[in-house]
Amino acid sequence: VLFFEYPSIRAIAGALTSEHAEAVRKVHATAGTPAAAAPAAAAAVRNEAAPAAMPAFAGKQWQAPSAPAEAAAESAAAPGFAREERFAREPIAIVGLSGRYPQSRDLDAFWRNLRDGRDCIVEGPASRWDWRDYYSQDRSAEGRHYSKWGGFIEGVDEFDPLFFNIPPVDAELIDPQERLFLQHAWMAVEDAGYTRASLQIAPASGQSGQPGQVGVYAGVMYGEYNLSGSLASIANRVSWFLNLHGPSLTLDTMCSSSLTAIHLACQDLRLGRTRAAIAGGVNLSIHPNKYRMLSGGQFLSSDGHCQSFGDGGDGSIQGEGAGGAGRQSLSA
């Protein structure tokens, strides 16, 4: 377990000297090293491994959680307010964004398409499956789908595994949704001006735990790539790569999955469980079974248009997307 929790030799040394100081003293004494040197070595490792300061956002410098004495002073100055209530009064800032949507490889293109009222619905591209092999205008035909339309994003098969320390042979087995969410989580962190080191936020005052108290919340509805896989790894992969130790949740509440992920992220920030969070969602259509299942339930629109609550509307159109936001609880 030690090697999973602490991914570097320096971090393991710091954990051993701080959490198992007596055992370290005995080892040093046996090896002929003065036992009194162990505490000094522990302090040196901790100081050398200390993360860089958090960047400033909106004119404010991130403030480390209060020390126990400072926390007591805060409570005395504001009687009647529990720790959770203090966090609940702090604003939540979105400090980084990243996303990819139909015909929009980045957020600038997405906003331009919104501004221009562009319809990004197209026939299913060959990079997914040949819709002609499964298409039927007969809405009751078994094993077929009667819609050939959707909003599809580009580059779902583009991934640099070595950048994320993943062997290429392993990357082939990872759900494209997981790969895409990892990329955009990283880009949201970059957009916020963070680094992996600066995400090593300490637990809040009065709480135990390791640095890296940043939550990851991913909303996902479909898993079609690996029929025996687990969607939980979509959030867990981000937490592992960034060495984060806050909540790591993949959740499915159907169409509201991304909104629910953002809600839970804000809730944990309000409760003081985390000081920062990465929240968003991902959705891809990569297998005809998805369209066949939705056709069987008569959920899809046959003419390529969504007309919610309008005359002539006979279903919805599937749209792909991936997006994430970095959120931070700021001192008021």
N, C-alpha and C positions, 0 to 999 in steps of 0.2 A: 504493500500500500504506500509505503514511504516514497518509492520511486515514481508512482503515479501522481502523488500530491506535490512533489518537489521535482521539477523537470531538469534541474541542473545540479552539478556537483556543489556549486557555491550555496545554492538554496538548501541542499541536504545538509551541508556542514553547518549552516546557520540553525537549522532545525535541531540537529543533534546537540549543538553546544548550548542552545537556549532551553530545550525541553528535556534534555537528558544530561544535564551538566555534571551530576555526580558520577554517572557511568563514564563520561569523557575524562573526568579527573582520574578515575581509577586506571583507565587505559593509558593516559599520559604518565601516571606514576609508575605503572608497570614497565613502560618503555624507557623510563629514566628521565622523563621530562618533568620539571617541577609542577606539582598539581596546581599551584597558585597561578600558573600561566593560562589555565583553561578559561577562567572568566574573561581575561583580557583578550584571548583569542576569539571568544564568542562575540565580544563587543566589536572587535575589528571586522569580523565577518558581517555582522549586522550593519555596521556603518558603511562598509564597502558595497553591500548589496542593496542599500537604500535606493528606492526609485526616484526618478527626477520629479521635480515639482509639477503639480497640475497646471495646465495653461489657463490663462485668464479668458473669460467669456463675458461679453456684454459689459466690459469695463470692470469686472470683479474678478478677483483671484480666488480660486477654489480654496476653501478653508478645511483643514484637517479636522476630524471629529474631536470634540472637547476631551481633555484629560479628565479623569474622575473628579479631581478637585474643582476643575472649571465647571463640570456638569453639575456638581453640588451647588456651586455658586449660582448657576443659571436657575436651578430649581428654587433656590431661596429667593431669587429676585422675582420669580414669576410663580408664586404659590398657587396650587390648584391645577397646574398644567403638567400632565404626564409627558414622558419623552415622546410618545406617539403624537400627542397634541402639538408639541413644538414642531415636529416634522410636518404635520398636517398644515401648519400655517405658512410653510415655505413654498415659494412658487416652483413650478417645474418648467425647465427650459429645454427646448429641442435644440441641440447644439451641433447636430450633424445629420445629413440626409443622403440617401442613395436609392436609386430605383431604376428599373427597366420595364418597359411596357410595350404593347403592340406598336410597331413602327416608331419606337422611342427608345433608343439605346441608353439615353440618360435623361435626367430631369429637365434639362433645357429643351430637348426635343419634345418631351411630354407636354410641357407648358405651351410650346408653340402649337402643337396639335390641338390642345384645348382652346387656345386663343382663336385658331382658325376654324374651329368647328369641324375638324377633319374626321371622317368615318374611317376607322382603321380595321374594319371587319373585312376579311378576305376568305377565299376558298382555302381549305386546308392545304398547307404546303407539302411537297413530297418528302421533306425532311422529317415529317411526322409519320404518316402512312398514306398510301394511295387511297383516298376516300372513295374512288370509283369501285374498288374491290368490295366495299361494304355498303355502298349507298343504295337506297331504294326510296322512291317517292311514296311507296305504300307505307303509311305510318304504322300499320299493324304487322308488317313483315318481321318474323323472328330472326334474331341474329344479324340484323341490318340496322343502319342508322339513316334517318331521313333528313338529317341536316349535314351540310358540307361546309358550314360557315364557322368562323371563329376569329378571335383576336389573338394572333400568335407573335411571340417575341423572337428576335434574332439571337443567334449565338448561344443557344442553350447547350450545345455540345462543345463549347470552347471553355477550356479550363487548363490552368497551369498547375499541375499537382505538386511539382517540386517547390514552387513558391510557398505552398502551405505544408511543406514537409510530409507529403503523401506520396508513397511509391506509385508510379503510373499504373502498375498492375492492379493496385488496390482501388485507384480512382475510377477504373472502369466499372467497378461493382457498386459505386456510390450513386444513389439516386441523383439525377440532374438537379432536382429541387434542392437537395442538400448542398451540392456544389455551388449553385447559384446564390442561395441564401448566405453561404459563407463568403462569397466574393463581395456581396453588397453589404454585409455586416462589416467587413474589412474597410470598404470604401466609405461607409458611414462614419467609422472611427477616424479614418483619415480626414474626412470632411470636417470633423469636429476639432481637428488639431491634436488628437490624442496619439500616443504611442502605446505599445504593449506595456512598457515600463510604467508609464503614467496612469495606466488603468489598475495598477496594484494599490487600490484604495483600501485603507485599513477599515476594520469593522467600526461601527459607531460606538460611542462611549458606552461602557457597561455591557458590551456584547463580546463574546469570544469568537474565535475563528481566524482564518488566515487573511492576508491581504488579497486584493482582487475581488472585493465585495461588489461585483457588478452583475446584474441579472441579465439573462438572455431569454426572450419570449418570442416564439415563432408560431404563427397561425398557419396551419396547413390542413387542407381538406381531403386531398386525394393522394394515394400512394400506389402507383401503377408500375413502377420500374422494376422493383424487386418484390415479388409477391410474398416472400417470406421475411421481408425486412421490417425494420421498426422506424417509424417517423420520429421517434424521440431523439435519434441521433442528429436531426437537423439542427436543433438548438445545442445539443451536447457537443457537436463538432466545433461550434464557435467558441463555447466555453473552454474546451480543451486547447484549441489553437492559441487563444489569447490568455490562457492561464487564469481564467476567472473562476471564482468560487461562490458566486451568488446563485440564486435560483436559476435553473436551466430547464425551461419547459417548452415542449411542443404540444399545442392543443388544437383540438378540432371541435368547433361549434358550428360547423357547416359554413354558410355564407358569411357569418359574423366572426370567423376565426381570427382575422387580423385585428379587427376592432377589439375583440376580447383580449388578445395578446397585449395590445396597447393599454387597455384598461387595467389588466393585472400588473403591468409594469408600473403604471402610475400609482396603483394601490400600494405596492410594496415600497415605492418611494415615499408616499405619504405616511406609511407606518414606520418609516425609518429602518426597514429591513435591508435596504440597499441605498447607496449614494448615487448610483448611476445605473442605466439600463440600456440594452439594445433590444428594440421591439419592432416587429413587422410581420410580413407574411410572404408566402411564395405559392404559386399555383401554375402548373404546366399541364398540357394535354399531350401525352406522348404515346398513348395506346388507344386503338379503336374501341376497346372494351368500355372506356368512359362514355363515348358517344352512344354505343349500343345500349348501355345501361340507362342513360338519360332518355334515349328514344323509347325504350320499353316503358318508361314512366310517363311518356308524353310531355317531357319537360322542355324540349328544345323548340326553337322557332324554326320553321321550315323555309322562311324567305330571307333569312340573313339580317333581320331587324328585330330589335327589342322594342316593344310598344307596351310598356308597363301600364296596365289599367286603361289602355286605349282600345279603340275599336279595331278589330282585325288582328289583335295580338294573339299568337298561339304558342308562345313559349319564350325562352330566354336564349341568349347567345353566350357561349363559353368564351372567356377572356383570360389570357395568361398575364402574369406579372410577378415581379419580385421587388420588394422594397423594405427598407429598414430605416430606423431613426435612432440616433443616440440621444438619450434623455438624461438630465442631471437635475438633482435637487439642489437649489442654490439658497444661500443664506439670504433672508429677507432684509 
